Amino acid sequence: MFTGNRATHAGGGSGGGAGALSLWEVALMLFGVAAILVIRRRPANA
């Protein structure tokens, strides 16, 4: 995906500390949770 300057800035995730998550990591986490919810809801509604 987007592996550029942000990849080195985010590092291994715990580079800046658990409380200093970058916007990129938070966005990926929210996107993953939303995708899981959508995938779970589709079969249930259908």
C-alpha positions in Angstrom: 0.0 0.0 0.0 1.4 3.4 0.9 4.9 2.6 2.1 6.8 5.8 1.8 8.0 8.5 4.3 5.1 7.6 6.6 6.4 4.0 6.9 9.6 5.2 8.5 7.8 7.7 10.6 5.4 5.2 12.0 8.2 2.6 12.5 7.2 -0.6 14.3 4.1 1.1 15.8 5.6 1.4 19.3 8.4 3.8 18.2 6.8 6.9 19.5 5.0 5.2 22.3 1.5 3.6 22.7 -0.1 7.0 23.4 1.4 8.7 20.4 -0.1 6.8 17.6 0.1 8.5 14.2 -3.0 9.5 12.3 -2.0 6.9 9.6 -2.1 4.0 12.1 -5.4 5.2 13.6 -6.9 5.6 10.1 -5.8 2.0 9.2 -7.2 0.6 12.4 -10.6 2.4 11.9 -10.7 1.3 8.3 -10.0 -2.3 9.3 -12.7 -2.3 12.0 -15.2 -0.7 9.6 -14.4 -3.3 6.9 -14.9 -6.2 9.4 -18.3 -4.7 10.5 -19.5 -4.3 6.9 -18.4 -7.8 5.9 -20.2 -9.2 9.0 -23.4 -7.3 8.3 -23.7 -8.2 4.7 -24.2 -12.0 5.1 -26.5 -11.4 8.1 -28.8 -9.0 6.2 -28.8 -11.1 3.1 
